[in-house]
Amino acid sequence: MTADSLERLVPCYIKSFDAYIPSKPDPELKQFFGCSTLYRLNNNENPLGPPPAAQEIIKQFAPYRAAVYPSGDSYYLREKLAEKFQLHSDQILVGNGANEVITFVIKAFCEAGDNIVTADKTFAVYEWVAIFSGYEARLVPLKDFYFDEDGMLTQIDARTKILFICNPNNPTGTYWNREKLCHFLDQVDGRQIVVVDEAYCEFVEKEDFPDGISLIDRYPNLIVFRTFSKMYGLAGLRIGYLAGSLDVVNIIRRACVVYSVNTLAQEAALLALDDPEHIARTNRLVKEEKAYLHRELTRLGLSFVMNEGNFVMVKLPISDTFAYRKLMSRGVMVRTMTGFRYPNYIRITIAPHEAMEALIQGLEAIL
Ligand SMILES: *Cc1c(COP(=O)(O)O)cnc(C)c1O
């Protein structure tokens, strides 16, 4: 193939888009940075792993079953979720992680010339999928680390199809309470699709935090995302879902790839839902270690953004990529945030005490 024909074949929005480069596997990183252990504090995973019942079913998975296709629409999991949330099972679509359901929604509603609206400093996949699919992403600056309701509403035009809210927001941990979310939905008044991404909702214990799924009846243009990757400890199996009104979900179903969710993920997710004690255990750990980090970061004179969720952002007086390399050589992996429009911030996943100690010792040594 000549360079000319490649040039001709590629749409301009793909030409100007840079691929996201994920981090290398742990053994490669350990060898490169010369560390023998590695605390992964970069992806907001649950350090306690999946709930025990989910671990058990993974252990018992009969290898021959790998030859058989999974349920194409996660039948039993949808039944279970429908019962849990008092919905019809057809109001739920399961995907290969919440990441995949983002693509379902954008594909179902956007065409050439359309746009989506979200924040500038939030989970970047909404923006990325829109852009590499050829749609405009309108990014509204956060206001004091919060999604800006008025800013988002003023960005809406005749070609706006979807508004994405991350609640609580990754990476700032801020959230809209029930009143604020309902006010926003009242203003949109059913003219656009509103997605509320609740990837971290199980970590929020505040009374006024809204359960988006309970609002679907009242707001048929509302779609809620949830994932098994964070609280439920199943990130490696890739499973997440969306819930919405029947009419809206029936449209999205047309843009959805069946068989993308594997058998083991479906079965582990089903069992993970039944373990409130695992959630309580995880939240106790998160609370204790946040208190420890609060004390230690304050002692080090660092400013930080610590709100809901199992993560904290820390502002460094030095380059975040330099800090990343230094921390990696001590076996601590954090997320650099310059690429996410937070220059020289790092994001840290809350993890067991020894990991948090290693992080603080590392920061102390670098600064
Ligand atoms: C991690 C995360 C997701 C994606 O989760 P997967 O189910 O692993 O694809 C979605 N939204 C937010 C805000 C996240 O932090």
The ligand as an SDF file (V2000), in Angstrom:
LIG
                    3D

 15 15  0  0  0  0  0  0  0  0999 V2000
  -12.9860    2.9940   35.3120 C   0  0  0  0  0  0  0  0  0  0  0  0
  -14.0670    3.8460   34.7950 C   0  0  0  0  0  0  0  0  0  0  0  0
  -14.9380    3.4070   33.7920 C   0  0  0  0  0  0  0  0  0  0  0  0
  -14.7140    2.2010   32.9430 C   0  0  0  0  0  0  0  0  0  0  0  0
  -14.7860    1.0550   33.5210 O   0  0  0  0  0  0  0  0  0  0  0  0
  -14.7210   -0.3220   32.7310 P   0  0  0  0  0  0  0  0  0  0  0  0
  -16.0010   -0.9630   33.1480 O   0  0  0  0  0  0  0  0  0  0  0  0
  -13.5180   -0.9910   33.2950 O   0  0  0  0  0  0  0  0  0  0  0  0
  -14.6320   -0.0880   31.2680 O   0  0  0  0  0  0  0  0  0  0  0  0
  -15.9870    4.2210   33.3930 C   0  0  0  0  0  0  0  0  0  0  0  0
  -16.1480    5.4220   33.9330 N   0  0  0  0  0  0  0  0  0  0  0  0
  -15.3230    5.8840   34.8860 C   0  0  0  0  0  0  0  0  0  0  0  0
  -15.5690    7.2270   35.4590 C   0  0  0  0  0  0  0  0  0  0  0  0
  -14.2530    5.1250   35.3370 C   0  0  0  0  0  0  0  0  0  0  0  0
  -13.4050    5.6220   36.2290 O   0  0  0  0  0  0  0  0  0  0  0  0
  1  2  1  0
  2  3  1  0
  2 14  2  0
  3  4  1  0
  3 10  2  0
  4  5  1  0
  5  6  1  0
  6  7  2  0
  6  8  1  0
  6  9  1  0
 10 11  1  0
 11 12  2  0
 12 13  1  0
 12 14  1  0
 14 15  1  0
M  END
$$$$
